Amino acid sequence: MKIFISGGLGFVGTHLTTRLLKQGHQVIAAGTRPDPGKIRHEKFQYISADTRKKGDWQNALSDIDAVVNLAGKSIFNFWTKAYKQMMYDSRILTTRNIVEALPKDRKIVLCSTSAVGYYGDRGDETLTEQSSNGVDFLAQITKDWEAEAFKAQENGHRVAVMRFSVVLGKNGGAIKQMVPAFRLGLGGPIGNGRQWFPWIHIEDLLSATAFILENDTADGAFNFCAPEPVRQGDFAKTLGKVLCRPAFMPAPAFIFRHILGEFGASLLNSQKASPDRLSEIGFSFQYPNVETALENIVR
């Protein structure tokens, strides 16, 4: 297949591009970096562009077979009014521009990123793809994000929305943020640690994406999370165990709320997400257990 990837040089994008090239696919990646860095391959093309804006980059979508839309400004920042607008525009405008540029003469598949933040803070409720939308800022972003992607169905394209949980992988993502504190013996639960912490190993995320690309019947929303849920405190304890470091230094909830503001409050949300639809279409997880996943990544 000829596959276009927006956000193609981010943490997930780089891994996915590498995986698809190894599988023999042709990949066109778009991102804001000036050059493709370490990715050099005869079947790889890189386009440096701001996908929030219409432009020549959209011409690359005229003859593709599939799109994986990963573009989106990181949530790991202080959420000023201006930064929140950047988070919103990077997702909604990019998706809108992609859908607008899709070929009109044939059908393709669009795999578009979303997040389990779609559900908001839900306590101990088990969240399937049929669960309702939340009401906070991240929930509203993901709702609008998905709506833009599903507009591609109007032209007969197959659309799959991937609701990412916390992605665990080497050299990036959440682990890169957490490990330094744990190695110093400063790791521990966030708040009371009772909130559910949805997660997925990067290898399972890549495999699930490829599985959906190749499965003609896979459409709609999919929770990209491991099938064995874990509470945040238990996740912290397990990470400490794998690193052979203590994990008893809690980060009080008031620090996240009053110092990090709205972003900090979002880290306290509880989302017990379940990957029901991935299971229904026959996908099998390589890393369903958090300890096994962390051992693979950290060691």
N, C-alpha and C positions, 0 to 999 in steps of 0.2 A: 504494500500500500504506500501511497504518497501521503504523508501526514504532516499537517501544520500544527506547530505547538507555540502558543503565546506564553510568555514567561518561560521560554525554553532554556534559559541559563540560570534559573533559580535553583534552590536546593532540590526540589522535586523534579523540575524540568531537566536539569543536567542528568540526573539518574535515569529519567524516562527516555531522554534522547539517546543516551548510551545503550540502554536496553533495546530500544526499537531498531537502532542501527545494527546491533549484533544479530537481531532476528531477520535482517535483510531488508528492512523497510527503508524508504527514502524519507528523510526528515527535513522540513523547513522550519527553523526556529526563529521567533521574533522576540526581541527584548530591547532594553534601553542601554545595555552595555555597548561600547563602540566596536568590540571585536568578539569572536567566539571563544577566545581563551584556548583551553587545552583540547577542545573538540575539533579534531581534524579527520575528515572521512570523505571519500569520494561521493557518497550518497547524502552528504550533509550540506545544507546551505543556511547561512545566518543572515538575518535582516535586522539592522539596528534601527529601531523606530519607537516612537511614542504611540502605542496602540490606542491611547485615549482619543487620539485625533485621527480623522480620516486622512488617507494618504496613499502613496504608491504601494505601500506594503500590502494593501488590500488586494492588489492584483495577483499576489501569490496564491490567493484562495480560489482562483478561477478553475484550476484543474486538479484540485486535491481530492483524495478519497475520504479523508477523515481530518477532524480538528480536535486537538486537546487544548482546552482553554484553561491555562494555569495563572494568568496574569492577575495580580492584585497586590497592592501595597501592604507590607507586613503590618500586623496588628501590634507587634512588639515595639511600642513607642508610646510616649505620653500623648494622650488624645486631646490635643488642642482642637478648636473649632476648624482651623485650617487643615490640620492633619486628618481629621475625620472626613472632611470633604475629599481629600486625596484618596483615602481608603475607599470611599464610595465611588468616585469617578473612575479610579483605576479598574474597578470591577464592572460597574454598570456600563460605562462608555465603551470599554474594550469589547465587552460581550455584544453590545449593540452594533458596533462597527464590524465585528466578525460575522454576525448573522446577516447583516446587510450585504456583505461581500460574498456570501456562499453562492456556489453555482446554481443557476436557475434551471438548467437543462437536464440535470440528473440528481440523484439522491445521494447524500453522504451521511456520515455519522458525526455528531458533535458531542464530545464528552466535555462537559463544562464543570469546573470546580464550584463547590459551595462549601458549607461547613456545618458541623453539628450544632454550631451556634445558632442555627435556624430555630432550634427548639427553645432557646432561652434557658433560664434557671428552673429546673423541674424536679429537684429533690430526688426521691427514690423511685419516681415513675419510670417504667421501662419505655424507652422511646424507639418506636419502629418508624419506618418511612411514612406510615399513615398518621403519625401523631401531628398535632396542630402546631402552628407557628408560634414563637414566643413574641415578646413585646419590647425587648430592649433594643439598643442600637445595632448590635451584631445580628440579631434576629431580623430586623428590618432590612439591613443590607442584603442578607442572604435571600430573603424573600424576593426582593427586587432583582437581585442577581439571577436567580433561577427563572423569574418571569421573562427576563430578556433572552435567556437561552432557549426557553420553550417556544418562543416566537418562531424559531426555525422550523417547528413542526407544521406551520402554516404552508410551507413550500414542500412538505412531504419528507423532510429530513428526519432521521432518527436521532433523538436527543436523550442523552443519559446525563443526569446531574449527580455529581460525586460529592457527597457531604463528608468532607474530610474531618477526622478527629485529629488529635495531636500526633504528628508524624515523628516516629522514632527512627533515627538512622545515624550512621557514622558521619562525622565531619560537618554537621549542620543540624538544623531543626531544633527541637526542644532539648535534646541531649546536650548539644553544644552549649546551651544556656545554663543547664543545670549542673553538669559534671564539675566545673571548677569549684563551686561552693561545697559540693559533697566531698571532693578530694581534700579540701581544707578542714573537713569535719564540721562544716557549717550547714549541712543539708538537713532537711526535715520537712514536715507537712506544712501546707499552706492553710492558715486558719485552723479549724479543728480537725481537718483532714478527713472529714466524713463525706465530703462531696464526691460524687462519682467522677472518675477521670477517664474519658474515652481516649483510646490510643490505637495506633496501627503501626506495625513494622514497615519500613520503607519498601522492603521486598514484596510484602503482601499488597501494598498499595500499587506498585508497578504491575504485579501480576494481575490484580483485579482490573486495572485499566486496560491492559492488553486483552484480558478475557472479554470485557465488554466491547472493545473495538471489533473483535472477531465473532461476536455472538449477535446475529441479525435480529434476535428477538429481545435483546436487552435494551429497554428504554425506561424512562421515568427516573425517579429518585432512588439513590442507593446510599445507605450509611456505610462509609468507609471506616470501619472500626473493628477491632478484634472481637471475637465472639465470647471471650471471657472477661467481663467487666471487672474493674478494680477501683477501690476508693483511693483518693489522693494520698491519704496517709499510708496506706498499704503499698502504693507505688513508691513513695519516698523510702519506706523501709526496705523494699526490695532492691531499689537502686543502691542504697547504702550497703546492703548485703553483698551485692555483686561487686561493688568497688572495695569491699572490705573496710568500710569507713562507717562511723556512727551516723545515724540519721534521726537525731532527737531534738534538733534545734528548730522549733516551730517558728514560722513567720506569722505573727499575729495579724488577724484580719484587718484590724484598724490601720495597720501600716499600708496595706494594699489599697484600702479605700481612701485614706486621707492623704497619702503621699503620692500614690500612682493614679489617684482619681478614678475615672470611669473605666480605664483600662485595668487597673488593679482590681476593681470590683468584679470585672468580667472573669478574672482568674479564679474567683471563688464560686463560680457557677457550677451546678451539679447536673450532669447529663449522662444518664445511664442508657447510652445508645446501644442498639442491637442491629447486627447486619443481616436482618431477615431476608431482604431481597437478593443479596449476594448468595446466600445459602440456597434460596429457591431456584436460582438459575444454575446451580451446580458448582459454585466456586468453593475451593478448599483452601484454608489458611495454612501456611507453612509455620507461622508463629502465632498460635492462638493464646499462648500463655505468656504473661508479662515477664516472668523471671527468665524463661528461655530466650525471649526476645532481647532483653537487656544483656544477658550473658553474651549473645552473639554480637551485639553492637559494641559493648564496652571492652570485652576481653579479646 
